[in-house]
Amino acid sequence: MPEQQRAREPRTAANAVTVQEIMDRINSEHEDEGRPSPVLNHAAPSGPITVEYARILMRQHRVCNRDECPAKRAAFALLVDKGIMSPSPSAGQLEPGRIRAS
């Protein structure tokens, strides 16, 4: 007689895993390996963004190369324009200690 398959536990509010939690885990795994996340949208924002959203994008795209990630490039450009970040003279990289809270 074949082995009976164990019935799956029904999803409840107490044991549910959200899509965001799954995405966060995948992002974290890739970030730990120094690779851009495959689940993030790397496209440039379609319209104007706020400083708050630019900061979120910079955190989400922390391991992305600014030259290769339009989302990070747009966020960085806004934060530089607002005087919150400052590119260093060499290679356009952020100078250490040059992030200001608003």
Sequence and secondary structure as in RCSB ss.txt:
>XXXX:A:sequence
MPEQQRAREPRTAANAVTVQEIMDRINSEHEDEGRPSPVLNHAAPSGPITVEYARILMRQHRVCNRDECPAKRAA
FALLVDKGIMSPSPSAGQLEPGRIRAS
>XXXX:A:secstr
            TTT   HHHHHHHHHHHHHHTT   SSS  S  SS   HHHHHHHHHHTTTS TTT HHHHHH
HHHHHHTTSS B TTTT B TT     
